[in-house]
Amino acid sequence: MSQSVNTSNVNRREFLKRSGSLAASAAVLGRISPVAFAGQDHTIRLALIGCGGRGTGAVGDALQVPNAGPIKLYAMADLDEKRMESRLKALKKNFADKIDVPADRKFIGFDAYKKAIDILRPGDVAMCTTRSYIRPVHVEYAIKKGINVFMEKPFASDPGSLHRLLACDEIAKSKNVKVAAGLQCRHSPARQALIDKIRNGEMGEIPLIRANRLGGAGWLKDQGEKSNELMSQLEFGRIHLFWIGSGHMVDNLIHQIDECCWIKGSWPVSCHGLGGRVPRSTDHGQNIAVYSMEYTFADGTKAFCGFRRANKAHNEFATFIHGTKCAAQFSGNIHAATVHMFKDQRIERSNIAWTPTKDAYSPWQYEWNHFIESIRKDRPHNELRRAVYSDLTSLMGRAACHTNNIVTWDQMMASRFQFCSYLDDLQYDSQAPVKADQDGWFPVPIPGQWTEI
C-alpha cells in the first residue's frame, strides 16, 4: 500500500552531471518579464556563501531562470579555498558568461560572509548555503544590510538558533527584503493543484498523513586524532554531528515534515517519538538509526513521519494522504512531483482517479523562478517565518525520538537551547562544541540523560 507510483526526478545537487541538458530544460519554463529594480545596470548579483554541492546547485538554478534579465554570480565565500576553486571551475564550465568572480571577490574565512555581503546592493541576493549551524548568523547579517536572501535547509541546528533567525522576520519586512527558503516542494504546481482539491473538500477530512524516507546506512568511522578538531568536524560531521547540520533525519526529512504541515495548513501541537540504533552499531557519530514520529494537530488528526538508515531493508521516499473520501500521493522519490488522487484508500496505479498536469521542471527551478520574479517585480516574498516553523517542527520530532517522549509546540517556542553558544566568534582554532571520547565515540541521545530543547 505504501509503494511510490512514480519515482522519476532529478536532484539539484547533481546539476554538474547534467550540464548538457540545462539550456534545453530551461526553455520549457514559464516566462518572466524583466523589469527595473534597484541597481544601475539591473543585474541581479549573487554572492554564494558556502560552496558545497547545494550552493552550487542553487547557483545553477538561479542562472537558468528564463527571460529574467541579467543575473550573474558575483562573489564567493567559504572556509576552504580549494573547495571554492573547484566549484568555481565547474560553474564556469557550465555558465561561463554568467560567472564574474575575480580574485578580489573570493573570500576565505569565518568572516568571509561579511565581505561577500558588503559588496552587494539592494536587489542582489546573498545565497546562504552552508551547513545549518551558522545559517542564522549569515542570514541575520544580510537582512540587516537590506540584502535579499536565499537560505538552504535546514535553517539552524537547534531551537535557540532558530529563534534568533525568527527575530529577523520583522526586520526583513521593514526593509522590504525578499527571503526564499530551501523547501522547494512548496513551489510545485502539481502539488498545489492537489492542495486546492483538498481545500475544496474533494478528499473529505484529512485524519492521516504518512511521510517516510527509508534508506540505506552510511555511518561515521572513528576519526582518530581529528575527532575533536573544529575544522575536521566541519568536514566529517556534516550530517553526523547535531551541532553542525542538525543530524541526518532533519537534514533529509524536513521537506516531508513541511509537506505534512502544508497539507494540514497548520503546525502540530505535539509529537510523540520513538527511535533507536541498530544492534551493534559501529557508527561513531551522534545519530540514531530509526526515527518514528507521531505528530498531532490541534484537531486531533495525525501525521506519521518515519526516517531510517539500515541496509537490506524496505526503502521508501514518499508522502501519502488518507482522507475520509479517498487517498492521495503527494510526492515521490527525490522530491518528485508524483501526485495522484485515488478512487479509494488503495494506493495503486490501477486505482488512480486524477493526476494533475505534470510539472514542467523540478521544484528547485520553480523556487528560483518565483524568487527572481518577486525581486524583479518588487512584490512581497518572505518565506522566513514558515521555514523556521517547519524546522521547529522537525526539531520537535528529533527531540521526541531522542528522548522517546512527547514534546510540545509550546516547549519548542519557549526553548532557547543551543549546541554551540559562540557561533559569532568561531575561528579556525576554536574549540569544538562537542567532544568524542578517547575511543572516538561521540555522545549519543540516551532517554533520561539527553537534552536538546
N, C-alpha and C positions, 0 to 999 in steps of 0.2 A: 504493500500500500504506500510505501514511502519512497519508491523509486522515482528519480528525476526523469521527466519525459524527454527533455532535450538538454544536452549539456554543452552545446557549442557556444564558444565566445573567445575573445582574445583578451589576455591580461595586459593592462597598460604597461606593467613593468617590463614586458618583453618587447617593447616597441623597437628596440635596436635590432632585433632579429627579423623584423618585418618591414624594413625601410623601403623595400621596393614597392610596397602596396600603399604607402602613405598618401601620395598625391591622388591616386585614383579613388581611394576611400573617401577623401575629403570632399570630392565632387558631389557626393550624394547628400551632404549635409545641408541643413536649412541655411538660407541666405541672411546675412546681417549687413545692413546698410551703414557704412562708416559715417559718423557724424563727429563734429568737432568736440573736443573736450579740453580740459586744462592742459596746456603744454604747447609750445611754439610750433613744433613740427607734427603734432598729432600722433606721434609714435608712442605706443604703449611699451614702456621699457620694463623688462623683467629682471629681478635680482634673485638668483637661485641661492638659497641658504640651506645647505645640506645637499651634497652632490652624490647621493646614493641613487639606486635604481628608481625609487618612487619619484624623487625630484626630477631626474632627467626624463622620466616618462611623462611627467606633468608638463615639462617644457615642450616636449613633442606635441602634446595635445594643444597647448596654448598656441604654438606656431602653426597649427593646421586649421585654426578657425577660419572658415572661408569668407572672403569679401569683408573682412573685419577692419580694414585699414592696416597701416604698418604696425607690426609687432616685432620686437627683437629681444634676444637675450643680451643684457647689457652689463651684468655683473655677476660674480660668483663668490660664494664664501663657504669655507669648510675648515675642518681641523686638520685635514690631510691633503697636502699639495699633490701627491701622486694620484690620489683618487680624483681630485678636481681635474687634473690634466687629462686623465684617462677619459672621463666623462665629456670633457670639452672636445676632445678629439672625435669622439663618437658623434656628438651633436653637430660638429662642423661637417662631418661626412654626410649627414642626412639633411641638414638645413644650412648650408654654407652661407647663403645670402641673408640669413636672419640671425646670425651669430656675430656679435660685436663685443668681444670681451678681450681687450688688450691687457697687457701685463699690469697696468696700473688700476685695473678694475677686477683683479683677482685678489681676494683677501683670505688670509690664513690666520686661525687662532680663535680663542674663545670670545674675542671682541670683534671678530670679522663681520658678524651680522650687523653691527652698528655702522661700520664703514660702508657696507653694501647698501644699507637702507638710506644712509645720509646723502647719497648721491642721486637718489630717486626724487621725483617730483609728484605732486598731486596728479592722479590719473594712472600712475605706474603701479606695479604690483610687486610686493615682497612675497616670494614663494617660500614659506616656512615648512621645510620638508625633512628636517632632521628626525631623529627618534623622539618620542614623546616627552622625555624628561625635561627638555629645555624649551619646548614649544611655547609655553606661556610667557617666558622671558622675551623671546623674539617677537611674538605677536603683539605683546603689550608695547614694546618699543616702536614698532611700525605704526600701530594705531595712534599712539600719542603724537607721532610725527605727521599724521594725516595721510598715511600711505595705505592704499588698498592691500588686502592680504588674501592669499590663498594658503590655507593651512591643512596639512595632511593629518590623517588619523593615525593612531589615537591622538588626543589633543593634550593630554597630560597623563602622568603615571599614577597620580594619587588625588584624593578629594581636595586637599589643600591647594594644590596647583590648579585644579580645575576651577575652584572658586576665585583664584587670582585672575584666571582667564575670563570668568564670567563678569568680573568687575569692569572689563574692557568694553562690554556691550554698550553701555550708555555713552561712553566716550566715542565709540565708533559712530553711533547715531548722531551725536552732537557735531561731529566733524564730517558727516556725510561720507564716511569711509565704507567701501564695499568689502565684505568678508565672505569668501567662499570656503566651505569646509569639505574635506575629502570623503564625504558619504555620498558618493556619486550616484548610487542607485535611485536617489530621490529625483534625479533628472531624467529618468527613463520614461518616455511617453507610453510605452506598453504597460508599465506598472501603474502609471497614473490613470490609464483607462480602466484598469481593474479597481483602483481606489474609487473612481467615480461610480462604478457599479455597486460597490459596497456601500457608499454613502447614499445611493439611491434605493437601498434595501433589497437589491436583487439576490443577495445571498442570505437574506434574513439577518438575524442577530449573529454575532461572531463570538461564541463562547470559548473557542480554542484555536490557537495558532501553534504550529510546530516548526522550529527552525534548527537545523543541525548542520554542523561542519565536522565530519568524522573522517579522519585520515590517518596516514602512517606516522611512525615515530621518527624523530630526529633529536637526539639527546646531546647534552653538553658533556664533553670529556673533561678529565682532570687537566686544568690549565697550568699546573705546576707553579713555578715562580711568578708567572704572570697573573695569577688568580686575583691578587689584591692591588694591582696597579691600575689606576684610574683609566689611562688611555687604552690599556689592554681590555679592560672590562667593556669599554665603549665599542670595541670591535667584536669580541666573542659573546658578549652578554646581551645583544640587541633584543632578542626575544626570550632570553634565558634568565635575566635578572629583572625583577619588577621595577626597580628604580629607573631603569634606562628606557624600556619600551613597553611597560605595562604587563609583560608576560604574553605567552603565545595565545591564550584564549582571547583576551581583549584585543590584541593586535589583529586577530583574524575574524572573530565572531561579532565585533562591534557593528558591522554592516547589517547582519541579520537581526541583531537585537534592535537596531534602529528601524529596520523594516517592520518589526512587530509593533513598535510604538507608533509608526506611521499608519499602519493598518488600523490600530485602535484609536488613533487620534488623541492619545493621552500618554501619560507616563505611569508606570506601575507604582503601587503604594508599598509593595514589599516583595521580597524574593526569598524563597527557601532553597538552599543549595546543598548538593551532595557532591563529594569529589574524593579522589584518592590517586595513589600511584600504582603502576603495575607492579606485581610482585618482583622482588629482587632487582629493582630498577638500578641501572648504572648511571642514571642522569645526575650530574653534579650541579645542575642548575636548580632554580627555585620552583619551577612549575610543577604542578601535579599533572597527571596524565589524563584524568577524566573530570569534566565539569558538567554537572547536570543541574539546570536552574528552572525553578517553577516561579515565574513572575505572576503576581496577582494585581489586577487593576481595580480601580475604585468600585466598579460594578460587579466585582467578584469573578470576572472571567479570567482566563489563564493564557499565558504564553509559555510553552515549554521549549527551552533552548539548550542544546547539547553541543559539547565540544570534546573531542577525544583524539589522542595520538597513540595508536597502537598498531603494530604490524599484523598481517594475516587476519584482518577483521573486516567487517562490512563498512564500506565507505559511502558517505553521502554528503552532498553540498546543495541544500535546497531549503526553501521556506514554503510551507503549506498552510492553508487557511481552511477551517471547518466551520461553515455557517449552518444555521438551522435549516436552510433550504438546500444547500449543496456545498461541495468542497471546491477549492481552487489551488493552483500553484502560483506562487508569486515571484519566485526566482529560482535559478538553477546554477549549475557548476560554474565556478569562477565568475559569479555575479551575472551570469547570462540572463537576459530578459525572457526567461522561459515562463510565459504567463498563459494560463488556461483557466476557464471555469468548466466544471464537470457536471454531468446530469444529476449526480447524487454524491455520496461520500466516497465512491470508488475512484481512486486516482490511477486511471489507466488511459492509454492513448485512445482506445476504442470507445471511451466514455466521455470524450471531450464535447462540451456543448458550445463553447465560444473561445475564440482566440483573437486577440487584438491585432491590428496591423503591426507587422514586425518592425522593431526599431531599426532605423537606418544605420546606426553605428553604435559603438559601445557607450555605456553610461559615462565613462570618463570624458569622452569627447563632448557629449551633450552638456556635461557640467561646465566645461570651458566655453562652449558656445554661449550658454546663458550668462556666464560671468562677464565675458568680454562685451556682450551686447548691453549688459547693465552699465558697464563702465562707459561705453560709447554714448549711450542714450541718457546717462546720468539718472538712472532710476534706482530706487532703493534695492539693495541686495545685501542682506546681513543674515548669515546662517549661524552666527556665533552662539547665540543662546541655545538654539536647538541642538547644535553639535555638542555643547557642554552637557546638556541634559541627557543626550544619548550616551555620552561617555560615562556620566554619573550612573546611569542605569547599568552599563556594562561593569563598572567597578562595584556596584551593589551586588551583582551576580558573582563577581570574583570573590568578594569578601564573604558572601554567603557560602560559597563552596569551600573556601579556605578554612572557615570556622565550622562548617557543617551545621549551619544555623539559619535563622531568619533575620534578615537585615531589612530595615525600612527606608523608604524615601526620606522621611524626616531625619533619620540618622545621617544619611548622605548629605543632606542640605546643611546639617549642623557641623559636620566633620571638617576639621582643618588639618588632618593628618598628612604628613609629608615623609617620604622615604629619605629625602635629602633637603636640609634646611639652608644650604648655602649655594644654591644654583647660580645666583648672580655673581658669585665670587670664584667660580671654578676656574682653575688654571691647569696646565699640563701636569704640574707636580702636586695637585691637590690630593688629599686623602680620599680613597674610595668610600662611598657611604655604606657599603655592605662588604663584609669580610668572609672569606672562606676559612675553614678550619685547617689544621696542619695537614690533613689528608686531601685537601682540595674540595671539600663539600661545602656548598653554600647553604645557609639556613633555609628550611622549607616550612610551609604552613603546617602547624600541628594544632588541631582544635583544642581550645582551652589555654593555649600558650601563645597564640598568634594575634597580632594587632595590625590592622591596616585601615581603620576608619576612626 
